[in-house]
Amino acid sequence: MTAGAACIGEDETLVQAARTMRDLDVGALPICGQGNRPTGMLTDRDIVVRCLADGGDPATAVAGQFADGKPVTIGADDGVEDALRIMTEHQVRRLPVIDGHELVGMLAQADIARAMPEQATGAVVEGISESQ
């Protein structure tokens, strides 16, 4: 897990989100509401495909517009098996890690792959990437 993960506020523009992604060298950020509580995920692809390609203005569109439903998260005390199950079930490569309702970090597929034997890593990537 990467501790101290940054998030983008619901009312921050997509331009602000893109700059944060650039500065942190990441392709996704949790969208956070009050109390640093995750309300969704925003990806660089969301900015391009769901905003720009549809004629939206990233200077006025805000991150909260792209928070679809309840975000997929994992608890800070959950094990790697739980993370693998959740990633595979929801076909996501990144999970916000929460303690209670507060964002405390991010867990990426790459974090799990680095901690597992090579053969198991292939199965993880396949399971997460497999189309439903």
PyRosetta script that sets phi, psi and omega in degrees:
from pyrosetta import init, pose_from_sequence

init()
pose = pose_from_sequence("MTAGAACIGEDETLVQAARTMRDLDVGALPICGQGNRPTGMLTDRDIVVRCLADGGDPATAVAGQFADGKPVTIGADDGVEDALRIMTEHQVRRLPVIDGHELVGMLAQADIARAMPEQATGAVVEGISESQ")
pose.set_psi(1, 145.4)
pose.set_omega(1, 171.6)
pose.set_phi(2, -96.3)
pose.set_psi(2, 113.2)
pose.set_omega(2, -178.5)
pose.set_phi(3, -76.4)
pose.set_psi(3, 158.0)
pose.set_omega(3, 175.9)
pose.set_phi(4, 65.3)
pose.set_psi(4, 37.0)
pose.set_omega(4, -178.3)
pose.set_phi(5, -60.9)
pose.set_psi(5, 142.3)
pose.set_omega(5, 175.7)
pose.set_phi(6, -83.4)
pose.set_psi(6, 152.6)
pose.set_omega(6, 173.5)
pose.set_phi(7, -133.1)
pose.set_psi(7, 167.0)
pose.set_omega(7, 177.4)
pose.set_phi(8, -109.2)
pose.set_psi(8, 134.1)
pose.set_omega(8, 179.3)
pose.set_phi(9, -69.5)
pose.set_psi(9, 150.5)
pose.set_omega(9, -178.8)
pose.set_phi(10, -56.6)
pose.set_psi(10, -31.6)
pose.set_omega(10, -176.5)
pose.set_phi(11, -96.0)
pose.set_psi(11, 3.5)
pose.set_omega(11, 178.6)
pose.set_phi(12, -83.0)
pose.set_psi(12, 146.2)
pose.set_omega(12, -177.1)
pose.set_phi(13, -73.8)
pose.set_psi(13, 163.8)
pose.set_omega(13, 177.1)
pose.set_phi(14, -68.8)
pose.set_psi(14, -26.7)
pose.set_omega(14, 173.9)
pose.set_phi(15, -63.9)
pose.set_psi(15, -44.9)
pose.set_omega(15, 177.1)
pose.set_phi(16, -61.3)
pose.set_psi(16, -41.9)
pose.set_omega(16, 179.3)
pose.set_phi(17, -62.7)
pose.set_psi(17, -43.8)
pose.set_omega(17, -179.6)
pose.set_phi(18, -63.0)
pose.set_psi(18, -39.6)
pose.set_omega(18, 178.2)
pose.set_phi(19, -66.2)
pose.set_psi(19, -39.2)
pose.set_omega(19, 177.8)
pose.set_phi(20, -64.8)
pose.set_psi(20, -43.5)
pose.set_omega(20, 177.3)
pose.set_phi(21, -60.1)
pose.set_psi(21, -44.1)
pose.set_omega(21, 178.8)
pose.set_phi(22, -60.6)
pose.set_psi(22, -49.7)
pose.set_omega(22, -176.3)
pose.set_phi(23, -63.1)
pose.set_psi(23, -34.5)
pose.set_omega(23, -179.4)
pose.set_phi(24, -91.6)
pose.set_psi(24, -7.3)
pose.set_omega(24, -177.2)
pose.set_phi(25, 57.1)
pose.set_psi(25, 50.2)
pose.set_omega(25, 177.6)
pose.set_phi(26, -128.3)
pose.set_psi(26, 160.9)
pose.set_omega(26, -179.9)
pose.set_phi(27, -108.8)
pose.set_psi(27, 1.7)
pose.set_omega(27, -179.6)
pose.set_phi(28, -153.7)
pose.set_psi(28, 147.8)
pose.set_omega(28, 176.8)
pose.set_phi(29, -136.7)
pose.set_psi(29, 140.9)
pose.set_omega(29, 170.1)
pose.set_phi(30, -66.9)
pose.set_psi(30, 145.3)
pose.set_omega(30, 171.9)
pose.set_phi(31, -94.9)
pose.set_psi(31, 125.8)
pose.set_omega(31, -176.3)
pose.set_phi(32, -117.5)
pose.set_psi(32, 141.0)
pose.set_omega(32, 174.9)
pose.set_phi(33, -103.1)
pose.set_psi(33, -149.4)
pose.set_omega(33, -178.9)
pose.set_phi(34, -59.1)
pose.set_psi(34, 143.6)
pose.set_omega(34, 176.7)
pose.set_phi(35, 66.0)
pose.set_psi(35, 25.2)
pose.set_omega(35, 179.1)
pose.set_phi(36, 60.2)
pose.set_psi(36, 31.0)
pose.set_omega(36, -178.0)
pose.set_phi(37, -90.1)
pose.set_psi(37, 120.5)
pose.set_omega(37, -179.9)
pose.set_phi(38, -62.5)
pose.set_psi(38, 133.5)
pose.set_omega(38, 177.3)
pose.set_phi(39, -118.9)
pose.set_psi(39, -4.1)
pose.set_omega(39, 179.9)
pose.set_phi(40, 170.7)
pose.set_psi(40, -174.1)
pose.set_omega(40, 176.6)
pose.set_phi(41, -128.0)
pose.set_psi(41, 144.5)
pose.set_omega(41, 176.4)
pose.set_phi(42, -123.6)
pose.set_psi(42, 128.2)
pose.set_omega(42, 178.7)
pose.set_phi(43, -113.3)
pose.set_psi(43, 161.7)
pose.set_omega(43, 175.1)
pose.set_phi(44, -59.8)
pose.set_psi(44, -32.8)
pose.set_omega(44, 177.5)
pose.set_phi(45, -65.7)
pose.set_psi(45, -38.2)
pose.set_omega(45, 175.9)
pose.set_phi(46, -57.7)
pose.set_psi(46, -43.9)
pose.set_omega(46, -177.8)
pose.set_phi(47, -61.9)
pose.set_psi(47, -43.8)
pose.set_omega(47, -177.5)
pose.set_phi(48, -76.0)
pose.set_psi(48, -51.6)
pose.set_omega(48, -171.8)
pose.set_phi(49, -81.6)
pose.set_psi(49, -42.9)
pose.set_omega(49, -174.7)
pose.set_phi(50, -89.5)
pose.set_psi(50, -15.1)
pose.set_omega(50, 178.2)
pose.set_phi(51, -113.1)
pose.set_psi(51, -70.6)
pose.set_omega(51, -174.1)
pose.set_phi(52, -58.6)
pose.set_psi(52, -49.1)
pose.set_omega(52, -176.9)
pose.set_phi(53, -64.4)
pose.set_psi(53, -25.1)
pose.set_omega(53, 178.3)
pose.set_phi(54, -93.1)
pose.set_psi(54, 10.6)
pose.set_omega(54, 177.0)
pose.set_phi(55, 83.5)
pose.set_psi(55, 12.5)
pose.set_omega(55, 179.5)
pose.set_phi(56, -75.6)
pose.set_psi(56, 163.5)
pose.set_omega(56, 179.7)
pose.set_phi(57, -108.9)
pose.set_psi(57, 109.7)
pose.set_omega(57, -177.4)
pose.set_phi(58, -66.4)
pose.set_psi(58, -13.5)
pose.set_omega(58, 177.8)
pose.set_phi(59, -79.5)
pose.set_psi(59, -19.6)
pose.set_omega(59, 179.5)
pose.set_phi(60, -116.4)
pose.set_psi(60, -23.5)
pose.set_omega(60, 178.0)
pose.set_phi(61, -70.1)
pose.set_psi(61, 137.8)
pose.set_omega(61, -178.4)
pose.set_phi(62, -110.8)
pose.set_psi(62, 153.5)
pose.set_omega(62, -175.8)
pose.set_phi(63, -54.9)
pose.set_psi(63, -39.3)
pose.set_omega(63, -178.3)
pose.set_phi(64, -57.6)
pose.set_psi(64, -24.7)
pose.set_omega(64, 177.8)
pose.set_phi(65, -66.1)
pose.set_psi(65, -17.7)
pose.set_omega(65, -174.2)
pose.set_phi(66, -108.5)
pose.set_psi(66, 8.0)
pose.set_omega(66, 177.9)
pose.set_phi(67, -86.2)
pose.set_psi(67, 101.6)
pose.set_omega(67, -177.5)
pose.set_phi(68, -95.5)
pose.set_psi(68, 106.0)
pose.set_omega(68, 176.2)
pose.set_phi(69, 67.2)
pose.set_psi(69, -166.9)
pose.set_omega(69, -179.2)
pose.set_phi(70, -75.5)
pose.set_psi(70, 130.7)
pose.set_omega(70, -179.3)
pose.set_phi(71, -70.2)
pose.set_psi(71, 150.5)
pose.set_omega(71, 175.5)
pose.set_phi(72, -82.7)
pose.set_psi(72, 120.9)
pose.set_omega(72, -177.4)
pose.set_phi(73, -132.4)
pose.set_psi(73, 173.7)
pose.set_omega(73, 173.7)
pose.set_phi(74, -136.7)
pose.set_psi(74, 146.4)
pose.set_omega(74, 178.9)
pose.set_phi(75, -76.9)
pose.set_psi(75, 150.3)
pose.set_omega(75, -178.7)
pose.set_phi(76, -59.7)
pose.set_psi(76, -27.1)
pose.set_omega(76, -178.6)
pose.set_phi(77, -96.3)
pose.set_psi(77, 0.0)
pose.set_omega(77, -179.4)
pose.set_phi(78, -73.6)
pose.set_psi(78, 152.9)
pose.set_omega(78, -177.1)
pose.set_phi(79, -89.0)
pose.set_psi(79, 171.7)
pose.set_omega(79, -179.2)
pose.set_phi(80, -62.7)
pose.set_psi(80, -32.9)
pose.set_omega(80, 178.4)
pose.set_phi(81, -63.2)
pose.set_psi(81, -40.5)
pose.set_omega(81, 177.4)
pose.set_phi(82, -63.2)
pose.set_psi(82, -42.9)
pose.set_omega(82, 179.9)
pose.set_phi(83, -61.3)
pose.set_psi(83, -45.1)
pose.set_omega(83, 179.6)
pose.set_phi(84, -62.7)
pose.set_psi(84, -43.3)
pose.set_omega(84, 179.7)
pose.set_phi(85, -61.8)
pose.set_psi(85, -46.9)
pose.set_omega(85, -177.8)
pose.set_phi(86, -65.4)
pose.set_psi(86, -44.7)
pose.set_omega(86, 179.4)
pose.set_phi(87, -60.9)
pose.set_psi(87, -43.7)
pose.set_omega(87, -179.6)
pose.set_phi(88, -68.1)
pose.set_psi(88, -46.8)
pose.set_omega(88, -178.8)
pose.set_phi(89, -59.7)
pose.set_psi(89, -41.1)
pose.set_omega(89, -176.4)
pose.set_phi(90, -101.0)
pose.set_psi(90, -0.6)
pose.set_omega(90, 179.7)
pose.set_phi(91, 50.4)
pose.set_psi(91, 53.8)
pose.set_omega(91, 176.8)
pose.set_phi(92, -120.4)
pose.set_psi(92, 149.3)
pose.set_omega(92, -178.6)
pose.set_phi(93, -101.6)
pose.set_psi(93, -9.2)
pose.set_omega(93, -179.5)
pose.set_phi(94, -136.8)
pose.set_psi(94, 139.7)
pose.set_omega(94, 177.8)
pose.set_phi(95, -127.9)
pose.set_psi(95, 124.7)
pose.set_omega(95, 169.5)
pose.set_phi(96, -65.9)
pose.set_psi(96, 137.0)
pose.set_omega(96, 179.1)
pose.set_phi(97, -102.6)
pose.set_psi(97, 126.6)
pose.set_omega(97, -177.3)
pose.set_phi(98, -119.8)
pose.set_psi(98, 151.6)
pose.set_omega(98, 172.2)
pose.set_phi(99, -120.4)
pose.set_psi(99, 107.2)
pose.set_omega(99, -168.6)
pose.set_phi(100, 73.1)
pose.set_psi(100, -110.6)
pose.set_omega(100, 175.2)
pose.set_phi(101, -119.7)
pose.set_psi(101, 2.4)
pose.set_omega(101, -174.9)
pose.set_phi(102, -94.4)
pose.set_psi(102, 134.4)
pose.set_omega(102, 176.9)
pose.set_phi(103, -67.5)
pose.set_psi(103, 126.2)
pose.set_omega(103, 179.1)
pose.set_phi(104, -122.4)
pose.set_psi(104, -8.5)
pose.set_omega(104, 179.8)
pose.set_phi(105, 176.9)
pose.set_psi(105, -177.9)
pose.set_omega(105, 176.5)
pose.set_phi(106, -131.0)
pose.set_psi(106, 139.9)
pose.set_omega(106, 176.0)
pose.set_phi(107, -116.3)
pose.set_psi(107, 121.7)
pose.set_omega(107, -179.5)
pose.set_phi(108, -107.6)
pose.set_psi(108, 156.8)
pose.set_omega(108, 175.6)
pose.set_phi(109, -53.2)
pose.set_psi(109, -38.7)
pose.set_omega(109, -179.5)
pose.set_phi(110, -64.3)
pose.set_psi(110, -34.5)
pose.set_omega(110, 177.6)
pose.set_phi(111, -61.3)
pose.set_psi(111, -43.9)
pose.set_omega(111, -179.5)
pose.set_phi(112, -68.7)
pose.set_psi(112, -42.5)
pose.set_omega(112, -178.5)
pose.set_phi(113, -61.0)
pose.set_psi(113, -38.9)
pose.set_omega(113, -179.9)
pose.set_phi(114, -67.6)
pose.set_psi(114, -25.3)
pose.set_omega(114, -176.1)
pose.set_phi(115, -93.6)
pose.set_psi(115, -5.3)
pose.set_omega(115, -175.6)
pose.set_phi(116, -111.3)
pose.set_psi(116, 159.6)
pose.set_omega(116, 173.2)
pose.set_phi(117, -61.5)
pose.set_psi(117, 152.5)
pose.set_omega(117, -174.9)
pose.set_phi(118, -54.6)
pose.set_psi(118, -43.5)
pose.set_omega(118, -178.4)
pose.set_phi(119, -63.0)
pose.set_psi(119, -42.8)
pose.set_omega(119, 179.3)
pose.set_phi(120, -66.9)
pose.set_psi(120, -33.5)
pose.set_omega(120, 179.5)
pose.set_phi(121, -60.5)
pose.set_psi(121, -42.7)
pose.set_omega(121, 178.6)
pose.set_phi(122, -59.8)
pose.set_psi(122, -41.5)
pose.set_omega(122, 179.5)
pose.set_phi(123, -65.6)
pose.set_psi(123, -38.0)
pose.set_omega(123, 179.0)
pose.set_phi(124, -64.1)
pose.set_psi(124, -50.2)
pose.set_omega(124, -179.0)
pose.set_phi(125, -60.2)
pose.set_psi(125, -43.0)
pose.set_omega(125, 179.2)
pose.set_phi(126, -62.4)
pose.set_psi(126, -45.9)
pose.set_omega(126, -179.5)
pose.set_phi(127, -62.6)
pose.set_psi(127, -40.2)
pose.set_omega(127, -179.5)
pose.set_phi(128, -73.8)
pose.set_psi(128, -36.0)
pose.set_omega(128, -175.1)
pose.set_phi(129, -86.0)
pose.set_psi(129, -15.4)
pose.set_omega(129, -177.8)
pose.set_phi(130, -60.2)
pose.set_psi(130, 131.6)
pose.set_omega(130, 178.9)
pose.set_phi(131, -78.2)
pose.set_psi(131, 146.8)
pose.set_omega(131, -177.7)
pose.set_phi(132, -91.1)
pose.dump_pdb("model.pdb")
